[in-house]
Amino acid sequence: TRYAQLVIGPAGSGKSTYCANLQRHAEACRRRILVANLDPAAEHFDYQPVADVRDLIQVHDAMEDSELAFGPNGGLVFCMDYLAHNLDWLDNALDAVAEDEYLLLDCPGQIELYCHLPVMRQIVDYLQSREFRLCSVFVLDSQFLVDPCKLVSGLFAALSAMVNLELPHVNLLSKLDLLSRAQKRQLTDYLEPDLAHLLAEHGGPLSARYAGLNAAVVDLIDSYSLVRFVPFDVSDEQCVTDALLQVDMALQYGEDLEPQEGTMKQQKAAPSMSE
């Protein structure tokens, strides 16, 4: 089995940083993770991509075309649609992924790509046709989620992407290393939040007026089991390990692997409880 993560989320949320740090962490753990850049507007990232969509098409190509005359957002959507119609371009990168290896797909930040446009769903279908097991990792910036209303907004964006892509889904809270100590203490209420309580206590003057709407929103989000975030702090190696473990579980990574010989010997050598 081969595995792939669709790394998605708003612009500037830390998707490329997540990919680069996960790749470095995997190397230290003797696992091989490849990264492909699917953002035609990307300017910088700290990994060596196995494929870069900018070799196929770039946003400024669409913006500079006098017949198309796209702006930045329209140009990006055009580029992604062009990629969706030329997915065989990805084949070399897909062929480089061996059995039991990961491919991270570093995706653009335009949220409409995941919420209602068919482009990302087409990419998912193509990868599944190539026998990849996929999950989506929705990256949200922790600096903008220490507020109940912003939290609910982020959850709705994540829910919309999950419904559209129809994949196992992990919510990742990024940039924890940039938070102050006071913000980190406050953040613990948001990793597995009680939304009804947060909206009632900290939702501002509109909370009472829209109590019925808030209750319906909480019920909807709770019904999809989305009210949980995996923290991701690039300065904390254990935090990176835990994040990778959560994604591994979502992908059922390693379930088909044969036990290693050293592990088998350790298990045989270990005394039983009755002894």
RAUR-V865622 format. One record per residue. RES is the residue in one letter. PHI is phi in radians with two decimals (NA if undefined). PSI is psi in degrees with one decimal (999 if undefined). OMEGA is omega in degrees with one decimal (none if undefined). Layout:
RES | PHI | PSI | OMEGA
RES | PHI | PSI | OMEGA
//
This chain:
T | NA | 138.6 | 173.6
R | -1.95 | 151.4 | -170.6
Y | -2.21 | 150.5 | 177.4
A | -2.55 | 141.6 | 173.1
Q | -1.92 | 129.9 | 171.0
L | -1.61 | 103.9 | -175.9
V | -1.58 | 108.1 | -171.4
I | -2.21 | 173.0 | 178.7
G | 2.46 | 173.7 | -177.4
P | -1.08 | 160.1 | 177.9
A | -1.07 | 137.2 | 176.8
G | 1.36 | 12.2 | -176.8
S | -1.47 | -10.5 | 176.9
G | 1.86 | 25.5 | -178.0
K | -1.14 | -46.7 | -178.9
S | -1.16 | -36.7 | 177.1
T | -1.13 | -40.8 | 176.5
Y | -1.05 | -47.1 | -178.7
C | -1.07 | -45.9 | -177.4
A | -1.13 | -43.4 | -178.0
N | -1.26 | -34.8 | 177.7
L | -1.18 | -38.0 | 178.0
Q | -1.12 | -44.5 | 178.5
R | -1.12 | -40.6 | 179.2
H | -1.11 | -40.9 | -179.7
A | -1.11 | -38.9 | 178.4
E | -1.05 | -40.5 | 178.9
A | -1.17 | -27.2 | 179.4
C | -1.63 | 7.6 | -179.2
R | 1.09 | 34.5 | 170.7
R | -1.99 | 150.2 | -177.5
R | -1.89 | 119.7 | 176.7
I | -2.17 | 125.3 | 177.0
L | -1.77 | 153.0 | -179.4
V | -2.23 | 134.2 | 174.1
A | -2.07 | 131.6 | 176.9
N | -1.53 | 119.9 | 177.2
L | -1.91 | 15.1 | 179.9
D | -1.75 | 106.7 | -177.8
P | -1.26 | -6.6 | 178.1
A | -1.87 | 7.1 | -177.6
A | -1.11 | 141.0 | 178.0
E | -1.94 | -29.8 | -177.3
H | -2.74 | 140.6 | 169.8
F | -2.68 | 156.7 | -172.2
D | -1.77 | 38.2 | 174.7
Y | -2.43 | 159.9 | 175.8
Q | -1.65 | 108.0 | -174.0
P | -1.30 | 142.4 | 173.8
V | -1.33 | -20.2 | 173.9
A | -2.68 | 144.5 | -178.2
D | -2.34 | 115.0 | -175.7
V | -1.06 | -21.5 | 179.3
R | -1.16 | -16.9 | 173.2
D | -1.30 | -19.8 | 178.6
L | -1.64 | -48.9 | -179.4
I | -2.80 | 146.1 | 178.7
Q | -2.16 | 156.8 | -177.0
V | -1.06 | -41.1 | -177.0
H | -1.18 | -20.8 | 174.2
D | -1.08 | -44.5 | 179.9
A | -1.25 | -36.7 | -178.0
M | -1.25 | -31.5 | -176.7
E | -1.52 | -10.3 | 178.1
D | -1.26 | 118.6 | -175.0
S | -1.15 | -28.0 | 179.1
E | -1.34 | -36.7 | 179.9
L | -1.37 | -47.3 | 177.5
A | 0.91 | 47.2 | 179.2
F | -1.45 | 151.4 | 165.9
G | -1.48 | -174.5 | -177.0
P | -1.04 | -46.4 | -178.4
N | -1.22 | -45.4 | 178.4
G | -1.10 | -37.2 | 177.9
G | -1.13 | -39.7 | 180.0
L | -1.17 | -43.7 | 178.4
V | -1.08 | -40.0 | 177.5
F | -1.07 | -43.8 | -179.5
C | -1.09 | -41.8 | -179.5
M | -1.20 | -35.7 | 176.2
D | -1.16 | -37.1 | 176.4
Y | -1.10 | -41.9 | 177.1
L | -1.08 | -42.5 | -178.5
A | -1.08 | -26.5 | 178.1
H | -1.61 | 0.4 | 178.7
N | -2.39 | 46.1 | -174.1
L | -1.21 | -16.4 | 176.0
D | -1.11 | -17.0 | 174.2
W | -1.03 | -27.7 | -178.6
L | -1.36 | -10.7 | -169.5
D | -1.01 | -40.4 | -180.0
N | -1.07 | -40.3 | 178.2
A | -1.18 | -40.6 | -179.5
L | -1.16 | -37.1 | 179.3
D | -1.19 | -21.8 | -179.8
A | -1.35 | -13.0 | -179.2
V | -1.53 | 116.9 | -179.0
A | -1.49 | 175.7 | 177.8
E | -1.01 | 138.1 | 177.1
D | 1.15 | 22.2 | 174.8
E | -1.92 | 162.5 | -177.5
Y | -1.83 | 146.0 | 165.8
L | -2.16 | 122.5 | 174.5
L | -1.68 | 129.2 | 178.0
L | -1.87 | 105.4 | -177.2
D | -1.44 | 105.3 | -168.2
C | -1.73 | 163.5 | 179.4
P | -1.17 | 167.0 | -176.8
G | -1.69 | 1.3 | 179.5
Q | -1.24 | 114.2 | -169.8
I | -1.18 | -24.7 | -180.0
E | -1.14 | -21.5 | 177.8
L | -1.12 | -27.8 | -176.3
Y | -1.80 | -17.8 | -172.5
C | -1.63 | -40.1 | -176.5
H | -2.55 | -12.6 | 176.8
L | -1.48 | 150.6 | -174.0
P | -1.47 | -3.0 | -170.3
V | -1.02 | -52.5 | -175.8
M | -1.18 | -32.5 | 176.4
R | -1.12 | -36.1 | 177.2
Q | -1.15 | -39.3 | 177.4
I | -1.13 | -41.6 | 177.5
V | -1.04 | -47.4 | -179.3
D | -1.06 | -39.1 | -179.2
Y | -1.16 | -43.3 | 179.5
L | -1.13 | -38.9 | 178.2
Q | -1.18 | -32.7 | 176.3
S | -1.18 | -22.7 | 176.1
R | -1.60 | 14.0 | 174.4
E | 1.14 | 40.5 | 170.2
F | -1.67 | 142.1 | 171.2
R | -1.68 | 124.2 | -169.5
L | -2.06 | 156.5 | 164.3
C | -2.52 | 160.5 | 175.4
S | -1.83 | 136.6 | 175.8
V | -2.01 | 109.1 | -176.2
F | -1.66 | 113.4 | -174.0
V | -1.69 | 125.5 | 178.6
L | -2.13 | 141.4 | -177.8
D | -1.38 | 119.7 | -176.9
S | -1.10 | -26.4 | -177.7
Q | -1.15 | -20.5 | -178.8
F | -1.85 | 9.0 | -176.1
L | -2.06 | 10.9 | 174.1
V | -1.58 | 43.6 | 178.2
D | -2.64 | 127.2 | -173.3
P | -1.01 | -41.5 | -177.5
C | -1.17 | -40.9 | 176.6
K | -1.17 | -34.4 | 177.3
L | -1.06 | -47.5 | -179.7
V | -1.11 | -40.3 | 177.9
S | -1.06 | -44.6 | 177.7
G | -1.11 | -37.9 | 179.2
L | -1.16 | -38.3 | 177.7
F | -1.15 | -37.9 | 176.4
A | -1.10 | -42.4 | 178.5
A | -1.15 | -41.1 | 179.0
L | -1.10 | -42.8 | 179.4
S | -1.07 | -42.1 | 177.9
A | -1.14 | -40.7 | -178.8
M | -1.11 | -43.0 | -179.9
V | -1.17 | -39.2 | -177.9
N | -1.23 | -39.2 | -174.9
L | -1.53 | -24.6 | 179.0
E | 0.97 | 51.9 | -179.7
L | -2.23 | 157.3 | 166.5
P | -0.94 | 142.3 | -164.3
H | -2.33 | 134.8 | 175.7
V | -2.22 | 128.6 | 173.3
N | -1.62 | 125.8 | -177.2
L | -2.04 | 129.3 | 178.1
L | -1.75 | 111.8 | -170.8
S | -1.75 | 173.2 | 173.9
K | 1.09 | 31.9 | 177.2
L | -1.12 | -26.5 | -179.6
D | -1.19 | -14.9 | -179.1
L | -1.64 | -5.6 | -178.4
L | -1.42 | 149.6 | 173.0
S | -1.31 | 168.3 | 178.9
R | -1.06 | -41.2 | 179.8
A | -1.11 | -40.7 | 178.7
Q | -1.16 | -38.0 | 178.9
K | -1.13 | -38.1 | 176.6
R | -1.12 | -39.1 | 179.5
Q | -1.22 | -30.0 | -174.5
L | -1.15 | -26.4 | -178.7
T | -1.03 | -26.4 | 178.0
D | -1.30 | -11.4 | -173.5
Y | -1.90 | -11.7 | -178.9
L | -1.21 | -42.8 | 172.5
E | -2.30 | 73.0 | -165.8
P | -1.35 | 149.0 | 166.4
D | -1.60 | 93.9 | -171.3
L | -1.07 | -41.2 | -179.0
A | -1.04 | -43.4 | -179.9
H | -1.18 | -44.5 | -178.3
L | -1.09 | -42.8 | -179.4
L | -1.19 | -36.9 | 179.6
A | -1.21 | -40.1 | -174.5
E | -1.52 | -33.2 | -170.5
H | -2.25 | 12.1 | -174.8
G | -1.39 | -4.6 | 177.9
G | 1.59 | -176.5 | -174.5
P | -1.15 | -18.4 | -178.9
L | -1.45 | -10.8 | -174.3
S | -1.03 | -46.0 | -178.2
A | -1.15 | -38.8 | -177.8
R | -1.15 | -36.2 | -176.7
Y | -1.92 | 34.1 | -177.2
A | -1.03 | -42.1 | -179.9
G | -1.13 | -42.4 | 177.9
L | -1.13 | -43.5 | 178.8
N | -1.04 | -40.9 | 179.7
A | -1.11 | -40.4 | 179.1
A | -1.16 | -39.5 | 178.3
V | -1.09 | -44.7 | -180.0
V | -1.09 | -42.7 | 179.4
D | -1.09 | -40.9 | -179.5
L | -1.12 | -47.9 | -178.5
I | -1.15 | -40.9 | 178.8
D | -1.09 | -35.0 | -177.5
S | -1.17 | -21.7 | 177.7
Y | -1.75 | 6.6 | 176.9
S | 0.94 | 42.3 | -177.3
L | -1.70 | -3.6 | -170.8
V | -1.48 | 57.5 | 176.6
R | -2.65 | 136.1 | 178.3
F | -2.13 | 144.6 | 172.9
V | -1.70 | 119.5 | -179.5
P | -1.26 | 145.1 | 179.8
F | -2.39 | 108.7 | -179.4
D | -2.09 | 111.9 | -175.3
V | -1.15 | -17.8 | -179.7
S | -1.54 | -3.7 | -177.2
D | -2.09 | 106.2 | -175.6
E | -1.09 | -35.6 | 179.3
Q | -1.16 | -34.1 | 178.1
C | -1.15 | -40.5 | 177.2
V | -1.14 | -40.9 | 177.3
T | -1.04 | -45.0 | -179.2
D | -1.13 | -38.4 | 179.2
A | -1.13 | -43.7 | 178.4
L | -1.11 | -37.5 | 178.5
L | -1.10 | -40.8 | 179.0
Q | -1.10 | -41.4 | 178.9
V | -1.21 | -39.5 | 176.3
D | -0.97 | -43.6 | -179.2
M | -1.18 | -38.3 | 178.1
A | -1.11 | -35.4 | -179.1
L | -1.55 | -7.3 | -172.7
Q | 0.99 | 42.6 | -178.8
Y | -1.15 | 135.8 | 173.0
G | 1.47 | -1.0 | -178.5
E | -1.17 | -24.2 | -179.6
D | -1.68 | 0.2 | -177.5
L | -1.30 | 144.0 | 173.4
E | -1.35 | 141.3 | 177.1
P | -1.03 | 138.7 | 180.0
Q | -1.27 | 151.8 | -175.1
E | -1.04 | -41.3 | 179.8
G | -1.10 | -38.5 | 178.7
T | -1.15 | -40.6 | 179.3
M | -1.09 | -42.5 | -179.5
K | -1.13 | -39.0 | 179.0
Q | -1.11 | -40.6 | -179.8
Q | -1.15 | -38.2 | 179.5
K | -1.22 | -34.4 | -177.6
A | -1.36 | -22.9 | -176.9
A | -1.20 | 133.0 | 179.2
P | -1.22 | 149.0 | 178.1
S | -1.40 | 164.0 | -180.0
M | -1.10 | -32.9 | -178.0
S | -1.22 | -24.1 | 179.5
E | -1.38 | 999 | none
//
